[in-house]
Amino acid sequence: MSEPTGATPPPSPNRFLFVVPPLVGHINPTVGVGAELTARGHQVAWAGLPEVVGRLTGDGARIYRCPGPLLGEGGAERPPDVRGPGALKFLWERFLVPLAEAMAPGVRTAIEEFRPDVVVADQQTVAGGLVAERLGVRWATSATTSAEFTGALDGMPKIDAWLDRLLGEVRGRIGDPAGTADPRFSPDLVLAFTTEELAGRPVRAGDRIRYVGPSIAERPAAADFPWEWLDPARPTVLVTLGTANVGAGARFLAECREAGRARADRFQTVVVDPAGSLGPAAPDGKDVLALPYVPQLPLLERVGAVVCHAGHNTVCEALWHGVPLVVAPIRDDQPVVAAQVVGAGAGIRVRFGRVRAPALGEALDTVLYEPGYRAAAERVGASFHAAGGAAAAATHLERLAGEATVRTTPTSEGER
């Protein structure tokens, strides 16, 4: 029976392979996209480190093991004082390039066994794009930071040229030596988990970028949190430095604790302290609560401000909830993201290595009690919601899969 006139047939099921690094902030945005694709009837698999990926995707996810180095404690651990170009050099030479080379065999196995229509490669997991290109599979980029869209290296041509050479060498070892695409930016589709309201206009890859906003999805059940500790009469401030800065934050977290204690009459403070640098994980009266882990998304629904390192994932999740920020960038893309927050009017920047409790307290007073900051955060958050998130990303990937099918489907006997 033919389709009724004017009816749109449902899309054919496709296969999508997500290639991700062992970094929580890079995996989290893709989890919601994978769940959306699965809900639409597609098949989804992951290539990465199961011990990290499985913790975020939950039970039942199909994961192809791709071993590789870790970043931070137990892996490629950067000295706390390595910043600027030195931090970028360390990141690529000591972590991202070894990660690409270690993951490449597993990515190839995953592609050959799972046979995806589209590979979705994290922007910094360049093995995904390089191996997909070599095997002739369409690939999209999952961009969990917008820093590289903004020409962050334009003022450092030597660094930019060095990185281009480094990526060319990696391509020669694990990719197609004749390929030309920058493995950080798919030639077909770049999914940016932000909006121009925060990131501004791109200066590179703009024709391929689709701004979908943050991908916010439910996560596997987290450790218990003492919700009864929260005082509804005072705002709550959340302090977090993400998962890749555990060794660098002891002094900063201590200053945040002191700022919280000094202003206990105005707000409560929850500090995420994975290393236990502040002592036992127990409530400090009704002033400060330090815990190794918190359920961040549910907690963001109840906080008045966030203090963080300007990690893209944390910033976007806070702004999704309309929460203003105090940002203290440490390294990598964080200064760029911090500048975006300040430029949008949604927060204040402080110096991570030098700020003291009094200045932190003043910054928090400002973002909590001067309404313009929350209004700006809510404006950015509204743009995030309007962009479509995981659903919009899934639609873009379906379209790319359809193009890949058209490209590879024989159209005549002579092409079979």
Solvent accessible surface area in square Angstrom, and as a share of the most:
residue,aa,sasa,rsa
1,M,244,1.09
2,S,95,0.61
3,E,105,0.47
4,P,93,0.59
5,T,143,0.83
6,G,79,0.76
7,A,48,0.37
8,T,123,0.72
9,P,74,0.47
10,P,112,0.71
11,P,86,0.54
12,S,80,0.52
13,P,100,0.63
14,N,19,0.10
15,R,77,0.28
16,F,0,0.00
17,L,0,0.00
18,F,1,0.01
19,V,0,0.00
20,V,1,0.01
21,P,0,0.00
22,P,15,0.10
23,L,22,0.11
24,V,28,0.16
25,G,23,0.22
26,H,30,0.13
27,I,0,0.00
28,N,11,0.05
29,P,8,0.05
30,T,1,0.01
31,V,18,0.10
32,G,4,0.04
33,V,1,0.01
34,G,3,0.03
35,A,58,0.45
36,E,48,0.22
37,L,0,0.00
38,T,79,0.46
39,A,87,0.67
40,R,85,0.31
41,G,46,0.44
42,H,8,0.04
43,Q,83,0.37
44,V,24,0.14
45,A,0,0.00
46,W,12,0.04
47,A,0,0.00
48,G,0,0.00
49,L,26,0.13
50,P,34,0.22
51,E,101,0.46
52,V,17,0.09
53,V,0,0.00
54,G,23,0.22
55,R,142,0.52
56,L,18,0.09
57,T,32,0.19
58,G,20,0.19
59,D,155,0.80
60,G,84,0.81
61,A,35,0.27
62,R,114,0.42
63,I,43,0.22
64,Y,28,0.11
65,R,127,0.46
66,C,2,0.01
67,P,72,0.45
68,G,26,0.25
69,P,39,0.25
70,L,65,0.32
71,L,25,0.12
72,G,12,0.11
73,E,131,0.59
74,G,73,0.70
75,G,35,0.34
76,A,11,0.08
77,E,92,0.41
78,R,15,0.05
79,P,64,0.40
80,P,73,0.46
81,D,112,0.58
82,V,35,0.20
83,R,97,0.35
84,G,44,0.43
85,P,68,0.43
86,G,37,0.35
87,A,0,0.00
88,L,33,0.16
89,K,97,0.41
90,F,23,0.10
91,L,9,0.04
92,W,4,0.01
93,E,68,0.30
94,R,140,0.51
95,F,0,0.00
96,L,1,0.00
97,V,13,0.08
98,P,46,0.29
99,L,2,0.01
100,A,1,0.01
101,E,62,0.28
102,A,41,0.31
103,M,1,0.00
104,A,10,0.08
105,P,88,0.55
106,G,13,0.12
107,V,0,0.00
108,R,98,0.36
109,T,59,0.34
110,A,0,0.00
111,I,8,0.04
112,E,89,0.40
113,E,109,0.49
114,F,2,0.01
115,R,183,0.67
116,P,11,0.07
117,D,44,0.23
118,V,0,0.00
119,V,0,0.00
120,V,2,0.01
121,A,2,0.01
122,D,2,0.01
123,Q,0,0.00
124,Q,25,0.11
125,T,1,0.01
126,V,1,0.00
127,A,0,0.00
128,G,0,0.00
129,G,1,0.01
130,L,1,0.01
131,V,5,0.03
132,A,0,0.00
133,E,43,0.19
134,R,121,0.44
135,L,53,0.26
136,G,51,0.49
137,V,28,0.16
138,R,40,0.14
139,W,11,0.04
140,A,0,0.00
141,T,1,0.00
142,S,1,0.01
143,A,1,0.01
144,T,7,0.04
145,T,8,0.05
146,S,0,0.00
147,A,4,0.03
148,E,29,0.13
149,F,2,0.01
150,T,40,0.24
151,G,11,0.11
152,A,42,0.33
153,L,22,0.11
154,D,100,0.52
155,G,70,0.67
156,M,70,0.31
157,P,94,0.59
158,K,174,0.74
159,I,38,0.19
160,D,34,0.18
161,A,43,0.34
162,W,42,0.15
163,L,1,0.00
164,D,76,0.40
165,R,146,0.53
166,L,22,0.11
167,L,8,0.04
168,G,41,0.40
169,E,93,0.42
170,V,0,0.00
171,R,23,0.08
172,G,45,0.43
173,R,128,0.47
174,I,20,0.10
175,G,0,0.00
176,D,47,0.24
177,P,101,0.63
178,A,85,0.66
179,G,17,0.16
180,T,131,0.76
181,A,20,0.15
182,D,41,0.21
183,P,7,0.04
184,R,0,0.00
185,F,6,0.02
186,S,0,0.00
187,P,68,0.43
188,D,57,0.30
189,L,11,0.05
190,V,0,0.00
191,L,1,0.01
192,A,1,0.00
193,F,6,0.03
194,T,1,0.00
195,T,9,0.05
196,E,65,0.29
197,E,75,0.34
198,L,7,0.04
199,A,9,0.07
200,G,31,0.30
201,R,186,0.68
202,P,27,0.17
203,V,97,0.56
204,R,73,0.27
205,A,10,0.08
206,G,37,0.36
207,D,113,0.59
208,R,62,0.23
209,I,9,0.05
210,R,96,0.35
211,Y,47,0.18
212,V,0,0.00
213,G,0,0.00
214,P,6,0.04
215,S,8,0.05
216,I,48,0.25
217,A,28,0.22
218,E,166,0.75
219,R,73,0.27
220,P,56,0.35
221,A,108,0.84
222,A,46,0.35
223,A,66,0.51
224,D,143,0.74
225,F,15,0.06
226,P,36,0.22
227,W,79,0.28
228,E,144,0.65
229,W,16,0.06
230,L,24,0.12
231,D,35,0.18
232,P,137,0.86
233,A,91,0.70
234,R,43,0.16
235,P,44,0.28
236,T,5,0.03
237,V,0,0.00
238,L,0,0.00
239,V,1,0.01
240,T,7,0.04
241,L,11,0.05
242,G,23,0.22
243,T,87,0.51
244,A,30,0.23
245,N,6,0.03
246,V,44,0.25
247,G,56,0.54
248,A,17,0.13
249,G,2,0.02
250,A,55,0.43
251,R,80,0.29
252,F,2,0.01
253,L,8,0.04
254,A,31,0.24
255,E,30,0.13
256,C,7,0.04
257,R,53,0.19
258,E,70,0.32
259,A,1,0.00
260,G,1,0.01
261,R,97,0.35
262,A,77,0.60
263,R,38,0.14
264,A,19,0.15
265,D,116,0.60
266,R,104,0.38
267,F,0,0.00
268,Q,0,0.00
269,T,2,0.01
270,V,0,0.00
271,V,0,0.00
272,V,17,0.10
273,D,5,0.03
274,P,64,0.40
275,A,64,0.50
276,G,40,0.38
277,S,54,0.35
278,L,21,0.11
279,G,34,0.32
280,P,124,0.78
281,A,57,0.45
282,A,51,0.40
283,P,71,0.45
284,D,46,0.24
285,G,56,0.54
286,K,96,0.41
287,D,41,0.21
288,V,2,0.01
289,L,1,0.00
290,A,10,0.08
291,L,26,0.13
292,P,71,0.45
293,Y,120,0.45
294,V,5,0.03
295,P,15,0.10
296,Q,30,0.13
297,L,21,0.10
298,P,62,0.39
299,L,0,0.00
300,L,2,0.01
301,E,128,0.57
302,R,135,0.49
303,V,11,0.06
304,G,11,0.10
305,A,0,0.00
306,V,0,0.00
307,V,1,0.00
308,C,0,0.00
309,H,12,0.05
310,A,0,0.00
311,G,11,0.10
312,H,14,0.06
313,N,31,0.16
314,T,12,0.07
315,V,0,0.00
316,C,4,0.03
317,E,4,0.02
318,A,0,0.00
319,L,0,0.00
320,W,53,0.19
321,H,50,0.22
322,G,5,0.05
323,V,2,0.01
324,P,0,0.00
325,L,0,0.00
326,V,0,0.00
327,V,0,0.00
328,A,0,0.00
329,P,12,0.07
330,I,6,0.03
331,R,11,0.04
332,D,48,0.25
333,D,32,0.17
334,Q,14,0.06
335,P,48,0.30
336,V,37,0.21
337,V,0,0.00
338,A,0,0.00
339,A,57,0.44
340,Q,18,0.08
341,V,0,0.00
342,V,67,0.38
343,G,69,0.67
344,A,13,0.10
345,G,31,0.30
346,A,0,0.00
347,G,3,0.03
348,I,41,0.21
349,R,117,0.43
350,V,17,0.10
351,R,151,0.55
352,F,14,0.06
353,G,40,0.38
354,R,160,0.58
355,V,12,0.07
356,R,126,0.46
357,A,13,0.10
358,P,91,0.57
359,A,47,0.37
360,L,1,0.00
361,G,0,0.00
362,E,107,0.48
363,A,8,0.06
364,L,7,0.03
365,D,25,0.13
366,T,33,0.19
367,V,1,0.01
368,L,32,0.16
369,Y,110,0.42
370,E,91,0.41
371,P,111,0.70
372,G,49,0.47
373,Y,50,0.19
374,R,82,0.30
375,A,57,0.44
376,A,5,0.04
377,A,0,0.00
378,E,88,0.39
379,R,119,0.43
380,V,0,0.00
381,G,3,0.03
382,A,62,0.48
383,S,27,0.17
384,F,0,0.00
385,H,97,0.43
386,A,90,0.70
387,A,27,0.21
388,G,35,0.33
389,G,4,0.04
390,A,19,0.15
391,A,44,0.34
392,A,23,0.18
393,A,0,0.00
394,A,0,0.00
395,T,41,0.24
396,H,39,0.17
397,L,0,0.00
398,E,28,0.13
399,R,150,0.55
400,L,6,0.03
401,A,0,0.00
402,G,34,0.33
403,E,93,0.42
404,A,8,0.06
405,T,59,0.35
406,V,117,0.67
407,R,131,0.48
408,T,94,0.55
409,T,69,0.40
410,P,61,0.39
411,T,110,0.64
412,S,53,0.34
413,E,135,0.61
414,G,78,0.75
415,E,107,0.48
416,R,176,0.64
